[in-house]
């Protein structure tokens, strides 16, 4: 309960202890920046171009004001939400975020454990630092989904989906807005792309189809970089992250081959609506499309039998100057006509943000950067504290706005401020 969360923090304060993970979003972000390396901070916190989409995502929340109602009995409340036959404790999922090893050594495993303790679904990233099977084992029966980047290798796509089913994932989230990596100045200025150092490739190097492909020469291999101390260090870094003994991976060249194979097959810019039936043939799980911003795309997804869509700008990391995700949400909700659930991602920083997204028609929201900041500060405990804070604020906002359940949150709870 939110009052329990507040009470625990205030009682700790009497003993002279402050939260190790700041509650206020700005302070949380600042503390995480101090704890992370410059490369890690650039990768996690950065956006595309001049980062106007990131700013637009937040500004959109400011244009929608909550209008509380009073004299309603809100002494008992529920944030429970149903998605694809499973009842969740709250309309909140942890978004797929790659290369979590840049934030903390326990990476995805720490997030999986925190999510399991709270009953919140964790969407395993396709670019994870820990294989999905390892995370699933740590989560027991707790809900988990899998994010799919549709690569140029359909056999690999099918293998990843089969593995997701086998390790108990409830849904497949196909991320569509990264057919190419966006123009990200923070990373470019540092010359830092973590995948080239072997980071974030755990789903690939643990996959039998991907591993088998390493023995096949690439038709157009990347040129070898000049031999310097930095490139030697990179080779060792790649080998350390490849399964098995580091020296064997280094001598065999498998680690370098894995990086090259990944860069050659990572994403599929030729992907079209016509390929979606392939996914349906290869999985019985619900399929959601992530990155939908236009109502016509949402309508087409609905008509093709897709099970859900996620309104998202990829956290502002792909297109600079894009429409804000929250501004796109109402039209997408209207387009699907209630036939499939619409989820929301991009810009969520607290429980009041969750409330606003739900009021505009989202069935649930994805929380991204804030939990990574908690991970950087205190590992599993830090992730849990961030999520608990968001859930507590949502519950209190629900009560103070005069609602007893998330089902009572309607567009009338908001006023648009032009």
GIUR-V618529 format. One record per pair of residues at least 24 apart in sequence whose C-alpha atoms are under 8 Angstrom apart, sorted by the first residue. I is the first residue (numbers start at 1). GAP is how many residues later the second one is. D is the distance in whole Angstrom. If there is no record, write none. Layout:
# GIUR-V618529
I_GAP_D, I_GAP_D
This chain:
# GIUR-V618529
1_391_7, 1_394_8, 2_389_7, 2_390_4, 2_391_7, 2_393_6, 2_394_6, 3_389_8, 5_383_8, 5_384_8, 5_387_7, 20_357_8, 20_358_8, 20_362_8, 21_353_6, 21_356_7, 21_357_7, 21_361_6, 21_364_7, 21_365_7, 23_363_7, 23_366_7, 25_324_6, 25_325_8, 25_345_8, 28_342_8, 28_345_7, 28_346_8, 29_341_7, 29_344_6, 31_342_8, 31_346_7, 32_341_5, 32_342_7, 32_344_6, 32_345_6, 35_341_6, 35_342_6, 36_66_8, 36_67_6, 36_340_7, 37_65_8, 39_148_7, 39_151_7, 39_153_7, 40_62_5, 40_63_7, 42_144_5, 42_145_6, 43_143_7, 43_144_6, 44_325_7, 45_324_7, 46_138_7, 46_139_8, 46_140_6, 46_141_8, 46_271_7, 47_137_6, 47_138_8, 47_139_8, 47_268_7, 47_269_5, 47_270_4, 47_271_7, 47_273_8, 48_134_6, 48_135_5, 48_136_5, 48_137_7, 48_268_6, 48_269_5, 48_270_5, 48_271_6, 48_272_5, 49_134_6, 49_135_6, 49_136_6, 49_270_8, 49_271_5, 50_135_8, 50_270_7, 51_265_7, 51_266_8, 51_269_6, 51_270_8, 52_264_8, 52_268_6, 52_269_5, 52_270_8, 53_260_8, 53_263_5, 53_264_8, 53_266_7, 53_267_5, 53_268_5, 53_269_5, 53_270_7, 53_271_6, 54_261_6, 54_262_5, 54_263_8, 54_293_7, 56_265_8, 56_267_7, 56_268_5, 57_258_8, 57_259_8, 57_267_5, 57_268_6, 57_269_7, 57_289_7, 57_290_5, 58_289_6, 60_264_7, 60_266_6, 60_267_6, 61_265_7, 61_292_7, 61_295_7, 62_355_8, 63_353_6, 63_354_5, 63_355_7, 64_292_7, 64_350_6, 64_351_6, 64_352_5, 64_353_6, 65_349_5, 65_350_5, 65_351_6, 65_352_7, 66_290_7, 66_335_7, 66_347_6, 66_348_5, 66_349_6, 67_334_7, 67_345_8, 67_346_5, 67_347_6, 67_348_7, 68_332_6, 68_333_4, 68_334_6, 68_345_7, 69_331_8, 69_332_5, 69_333_5, 70_330_8, 70_331_7, 70_332_6, 71_331_8, 72_330_6, 72_331_8, 73_329_8, 73_331_8, 74_325_5, 74_328_6, 74_329_7, 74_330_5, 75_324_8, 76_328_7, 77_318_8, 77_322_7, 77_326_8, 77_327_4, 77_328_6, 78_317_8, 78_326_6, 78_327_5, 78_328_7, 79_316_7, 79_326_6, 79_327_6, 80_325_8, 80_326_7, 81_282_8, 81_283_8, 81_325_8, 84_86_8, 84_202_8, 88_31_7, 88_32_7, 89_30_7, 89_31_7, 90_30_7, 90_301_7, 91_272_7, 91_273_4, 91_274_6, 92_28_7, 92_29_8, 92_272_6, 92_273_5, 92_274_6, 92_275_7, 93_27_6, 93_28_5, 93_29_6, 93_30_7, 93_271_7, 93_272_6, 93_273_5, 93_274_6, 94_26_7, 94_27_6, 94_28_5, 94_29_6, 94_272_5, 94_273_5, 94_274_6, 94_277_8, 95_27_7, 95_28_6, 95_250_8, 95_271_5, 95_272_5, 95_273_5, 96_26_7, 96_27_5, 96_28_6, 96_29_4, 96_30_8, 96_51_7, 96_272_7, 97_27_8, 97_28_6, 97_30_7, 97_31_7, 97_271_7, 98_27_6, 98_28_7, 98_29_5, 98_30_5, 98_31_7, 98_102_6, 99_28_6, 99_29_6, 99_30_6, 99_95_7, 99_100_6, 99_101_4, 100_28_7, 100_29_6, 100_100_7, 100_272_8, 101_28_6, 101_98_8, 101_99_8, 103_269_7, 103_270_8, 103_272_6, 103_273_5, 104_271_6, 104_272_5, 104_275_6, 106_273_7, 107_268_8, 107_272_8, 108_27_7, 109_25_7, 109_26_5, 109_29_7, 110_265_8, 110_269_6, 110_270_4, 110_273_8, 111_264_7, 111_268_8, 111_269_6, 111_272_6, 112_24_8, 112_26_7, 112_27_6, 113_25_6, 113_26_6, 113_267_7, 114_266_5, 114_267_7, 114_269_6, 114_270_5, 115_24_8, 115_27_8, 115_269_7, 116_24_8, 116_26_5, 116_27_8, 118_266_8, 119_24_7, 121_24_7, 123_24_6, 126_77_6, 127_73_5, 127_74_6, 127_75_7, 127_76_7, 128_72_5, 128_73_6, 128_74_6, 128_75_6, 129_70_7, 129_71_5, 129_72_6, 129_73_5, 129_74_8, 130_70_8, 130_72_5, 130_73_7, 131_71_5, 131_72_5, 131_75_7, 132_32_7, 132_35_7, 132_71_7, 133_30_8, 133_34_6, 136_31_6, 136_32_7, 137_30_8, 143_25_8, 143_26_7, 143_27_7, 144_24_7, 144_25_5, 144_26_6, 144_27_8, 145_24_5, 145_25_5, 145_26_5, 145_27_6, 145_28_7, 146_24_8, 146_25_6, 146_26_5, 146_27_6, 147_25_6, 147_26_5, 147_27_6, 147_28_7, 148_24_7, 148_25_6, 148_26_5, 148_27_6, 149_25_6, 149_26_6, 149_27_8, 149_117_7, 149_118_6, 150_24_7, 150_25_8, 150_116_8, 150_117_6, 150_118_6, 150_121_8, 151_114_6, 151_115_5, 151_116_4, 151_117_5, 152_113_5, 152_114_7, 152_115_6, 152_116_5, 153_112_7, 155_54_7, 156_53_6, 156_54_6, 158_121_8, 158_124_6, 159_48_7, 159_49_8, 159_50_7, 160_43_8, 160_47_7, 161_121_7, 161_122_7, 162_120_8, 162_121_7, 165_118_8, 165_120_7, 170_115_6, 170_116_7, 171_114_5, 171_115_5, 171_116_6, 171_117_7, 172_113_7, 172_114_6, 172_115_5, 172_116_6, 173_114_6, 173_115_5, 173_116_6, 173_117_6, 174_113_7, 174_114_6, 174_115_5, 174_116_6, 175_114_6, 175_115_5, 175_116_6, 176_113_7, 176_114_6, 176_115_6, 176_116_8, 177_113_8, 177_114_5, 177_136_8, 177_137_7, 177_141_7, 178_89_7, 178_140_7, 179_88_5, 179_89_6, 179_90_5, 180_87_7, 180_89_7, 181_137_7, 182_135_6, 182_136_4, 182_137_6, 183_135_7, 183_136_8, 184_133_7, 184_134_8, 195_64_7, 196_42_8, 196_63_6, 197_37_6, 197_38_8, 197_40_6, 197_41_5, 197_62_8, 198_39_7, 198_40_4, 198_41_8, 198_43_6, 198_44_7, 198_57_8, 198_60_8, 198_61_6, 199_39_8, 199_42_7, 201_61_8, 204_58_8, 205_37_7, 205_38_7, 205_53_7, 206_37_8, 211_47_8, 213_48_8, 214_40_7, 214_43_6, 214_44_6, 214_47_7, 218_43_7, 221_39_7, 222_38_7, 293_30_8, 293_32_7, 293_35_6, 293_36_7, 293_39_7, 294_34_7, 294_37_8, 294_38_7, 295_36_6, 295_37_5, 295_38_8, 295_39_8, 295_40_5, 296_39_7, 298_34_6, 298_37_6, 298_38_6, 299_33_8, 299_36_5, 299_37_6, 302_34_6, 302_37_7, 302_38_7, 306_34_8, 307_33_6, 307_34_7, 308_32_5, 308_33_5, 308_34_6, 308_35_8, 309_31_8, 309_32_7, 309_33_5, 309_34_6, 310_32_6, 310_33_5, 310_34_5, 310_35_7, 311_31_7, 311_32_6, 311_33_5, 311_34_6, 312_32_6, 312_33_5, 312_34_6, 313_32_7, 313_33_6, 314_31_8, 314_32_6, 315_30_7, 315_31_5, 315_32_6, 315_53_8, 316_30_7, 326_31_7, 329_31_7, 329_32_7, 329_33_7, 330_30_6, 330_31_7, 333_28_6, 333_29_7, 349_41_8, 350_39_8, 350_40_5, 350_43_7, 350_44_8, 351_38_8, 351_39_5, 351_40_6, 351_41_7, 351_42_5, 351_43_4, 351_44_8, 351_46_7, 352_41_7, 352_42_6, 352_45_6, 354_40_7, 355_39_6, 355_42_7, 355_43_7, 355_54_7, 356_58_7, 358_48_8, 358_51_7, 358_52_8, 359_50_5, 359_51_5, 359_52_5, 359_53_8, 359_54_7, 359_55_7, 360_50_7, 360_51_6, 361_49_8, 361_50_8
